[in-house]
């Protein structure tokens, strides 16, 4: 007999609590899998949060002063209580983020475990939690931990606590506040409130939808008005989306399909099942796993289309996937928040495609494959987390700090990291028509140092010319042309070149 979604609540046993404690310990031990500053955005969040605590919405690293209009306010809201009490507590923040990420997965598990019984439960937990892809993002001082937490908590309240059936305004106001905050964490979080509103519309719960939408809007409104006032748009992503027009409709469609293949391959071959442990995910093997994942997801969605839980998760996951596929940049972390829903619906698809009496064995086989392919990565992640420094290597910027005066100004595409480690200010680029004009403006505007470092830019989608990479390539060319700059310091290990103005 198939378990019913949202069935009777099960009490957690001592074994459940022991398993949860072990999994939490794994996530905490892995919180430093990626050093602080690796993504640049994490340092940007922290620097902006420090400024916001002082009442400033300026970019702390920029000279001349400039408002920050490219960061949502959700992550700073999470960081500021810690920064107010402690001075840059990087390890504490990493531990907090890892605990937040784990808690979101735990809420999601509690909301969906009624679909599994007996020995199926640990198998489901293994597939959901023992995924190295998720583990490596869990301790990052970024948007993903808070996003996953709110996603899990929202699913828990809606379906495990049956708030979806409630007509109490305060509950829908709270859910609306959570949904608004997830949009402030990452703009793609808008798919979550849209999926909730779609479910409410299907149920004809107009009053609840109004409360929910009103409170979500109230949370997002101050930030929206701020952007509209200072950049004339409701989102700072508009210029990035406009890049999709490069090459016309055919190029846009080709890029969308390319992104779709990229993310589907990642979701099916490089996450819950990490295929490279067994074989390179190329050719027919990769296509087979990608097709299997798509079929399982579709079967799990269609078979349970009458279930509010499944319908909501399918709408959310598909909406998230479409936005990632259409976006002009490619990054694995973009699909982190949709992976729990994808895994759950694929396992439900497995249930739909095999006879019920064999489902337990099929699930156990899937869990064995997931754990066996992820185990070497999990061990490596823990070792790396415990062994490496908390922050990215910065010997080159230590040299710069020692040789520059506090008033010196810098031009670099890596300005955020430079400011974090040195306190120096500057700008990313100086618009110019060539190396001579660049050098003239550099000198006239009072800049002293030119720092070249490939800051790990996010790859652009197929058919898109990335303006950020274009700026970096121009700086590299300007540094070596015209004879205006001398190479003052080179750090081969960090890939940093520091030039001084002659």
C-alpha positions, 0 to 999 in steps of 0.5 A, spaced: 500 500 500 502 506 498 503 511 503 499 517 503 502 524 503 501 528 509 499 522 513 499 521 520 505 524 524 510 520 526 514 521 532 522 521 532 525 515 535 532 515 539 535 512 533 532 518 529 535 523 533 542 520 533 542 519 526 540 527 525 545 528 530 550 525 526 548 528 519 548 535 523 556 533 525 557 532 518 555 538 515 558 542 521 565 539 520 564 540 512 563 548 513 569 550 511 569 546 504 570 552 500 574 558 503 571 564 505 572 569 499 572 563 494 566 566 490 567 573 492 560 574 493 561 572 500 566 577 502 561 582 498 555 580 503 560 581 509 563 588 507 556 590 505 553 588 512 558 591 516 557 598 512 549 597 513 550 596 521 553 603 520 548 606 517 551 606 510 548 603 503 555 605 499 559 600 496 565 600 502 570 598 497 569 603 491 572 610 490 569 615 489 563 613 493 557 609 490 551 606 492 550 598 492 545 596 488 547 589 486 546 586 492 539 583 495 538 585 503 536 578 505 543 575 506 545 582 510 539 581 515 542 574 517 549 576 518 548 583 521 546 580 528 553 576 528 557 582 526 554 587 531 556 582 536 563 580 534 568 582 529 568 578 522 567 571 526 568 567 519 568 560 522 562 562 527 558 564 520 560 558 517 558 554 522 551 558 522 550 557 515 551 549 515 546 549 521 541 553 517 542 549 511 542 542 514 535 545 518 532 546 511 534 539 509 531 536 515 524 540 515 524 538 508 525 531 510 520 531 515 515 534 511 516 528 505 518 522 510 510 520 510 511 517 503 516 512 506 516 507 511 520 502 515 527 501 512 525 506 506 526 512 511 534 511 512 535 510 504 531 516 503 535 520 508 541 517 505 540 520 498 537 527 501 543 528 506 549 524 503 550 528 497 557 532 497 554 537 492 550 540 497 555 539 503 560 543 499 555 549 499 552 548 506 557 552 510 558 558 505 556 565 507 552 566 501 544 566 500 543 558 499 543 556 506 538 561 508 534 559 502 534 552 503 532 553 510 526 557 508 524 552 503 524 547 508 520 551 513 515 553 508 514 546 506 514 543 513 508 548 515 504 548 509 504 540 509 507 537 515 503 542 519 497 543 515 497 550 514 495 549 507 488 547 510 488 553 515 484 560 514 487 563 519 490 570 517 496 570 521 499 564 518 498 566 511 501 573 513 507 569 516 508 564 510 508 571 506 513 574 510 517 568 509 516 568 501 518 575 501 524 574 505 526 568 500 526 573 494 530 578 498 535 572 499 535 570 491 531 573 486 530 567 483 526 565 490 520 568 487 518 562 484 516 559 491 511 564 492 508 564 485 508 556 486 504 557 493 499 562 489 498 557 484 496 552 489 491 557 493 488 559 486 487 551 484 484 551 491 480 557 490 483 560 497 482 567 495 482 570 502 488 566 504 492 568 497 491 576 499 494 575 506 499 571 503 501 576 497 500 582 501 505 580 506 510 577 501 510 584 497 511 588 504 517 585 505 520 586 498 517 593 497 522 597 501 528 594 497 524 594 490 523 602 491 530 603 493 532 600 486 526 603 483 529 610 486 536 609 484 537 605 478 529 606 475 528 598 475 525 593 480 531 589 479 538 589 478 538 583 473 535 587 467 541 588 464 544 581 465 537 578 462 538 583 456 544 579 454 540 574 451 538 578 445 545 577 443 544 573 436 537 574 436 532 568 437 535 563 434 541 564 439 537 565 445 533 558 444 540 555 443 543 558 449 537 556 453 537 548 450 544 548 452 543 551 459 538 545 460 542 540 458 548 542 463 543 543 469 540 536 467 546 533 467 548 536 473 542 534 477 542 527 474 550 525 474 553 530 479 549 530 485 545 525 489 549 520 484 556 522 482 557 518 476 564 520 475 566 516 481 564 510 477 565 512 470 566 519 466 559 521 465 559 522 457 556 519 451 551 514 452 552 513 459 550 521 461 544 521 456 542 515 459 542 518 466 539 524 464 533 521 460 532 517 466 532 523 471 527 526 466 523 520 466 523 519 473 521 526 475 515 526 470 513 520 472 513 522 480 509 529 478 504 526 473 502 520 478 501 524 484 498 530 480 492 530 485 497 531 491 498 538 493 505 537 496 507 534 489 504 539 485 507 544 489 514 541 489 513 540 481 511 547 480 517 550 484 522 545 481 520 546 474 519 554 475 526 554 478 529 550 472 526 554 467 529 560 470 536 557 471 536 555 463 534 561 461 539 565 465 545 568 461 550 565 466 552 558 468 553 556 475 552 549 479 550 553 485 544 556 481 540 549 482 542 548 489 535 550 492 531 545 487 535 539 488 531 536 494 524 537 490 528 534 484 530 528 488 524 527 492 520 527 485 525 522 482 524 517 488 516 518 487 517 517 480 521 510 481 515 508 486 510 509 480 514 505 475 516 499 479 511 494 482 510 497 489 512 490 492 519 492 489 519 499 491 523 498 497 529 494 494 529 499 488 530 505 493 535 501 497 539 500 490 538 507 489 541 509 496 546 504 495 548 507 488 548 514 491 552 513 497 557 509 494 558 514 489 558 520 494 562 517 499 569 518 497 567 526 496 564 526 503 571 524 506 575 528 501 570 534 503 571 533 511 578 533 510 579 539 506 574 543 511 578 541 517 585 542 513 585 548 509 585 556 512 578 559 513 579 564 507 582 564 501 590 565 500 592 573 500 599 573 500 599 578 494 594 582 498 598 582 504 604 585 500 600 590 497 598 592 504 605 593 506 607 597 500 601 602 499 599 608 503 592 608 506 590 613 501 592 609 495 587 608 490 586 601 485 583 599 479 582 591 479 576 587 477 578 583 484 577 590 488 572 586 493 577 581 495 583 587 495 579 591 500 577 586 505 584 584 506 587 591 505 582 596 507 584 600 500 579 602 495 578 603 488 574 601 482 573 595 477 575 599 471 576 605 468 572 606 461 577 608 455 578 607 448 585 604 449 591 604 453 593 611 452 587 614 454 586 609 460 593 611 463 591 618 462 585 617 466 588 613 471 593 618 473 588 624 472 583 621 477 589 619 482 589 612 482 596 608 484 596 601 483 593 596 477 592 589 480 590 583 475 587 577 477 582 572 474 577 573 480 573 566 478 568 569 473 561 565 472 561 562 465 557 566 460 551 561 457 552 559 450 552 565 445 553 570 450 559 575 450 560 576 457 561 584 459 565 582 465 570 578 462 571 583 457 573 588 462 578 583 465 581 582 458 582 589 457 585 591 463 590 585 462 592 588 455 592 595 458 597 593 463 602 591 458 601 596 453 604 603 452 609 603 458 605 607 463 605 601 468 611 597 472 610 590 474 611 591 482 609 584 484 608 577 481 605 572 485 605 565 481 601 561 486 595 566 487 595 568 479 596 576 481 600 581 478 600 588 481 603 594 477 605 601 479 604 607 475 610 610 473 
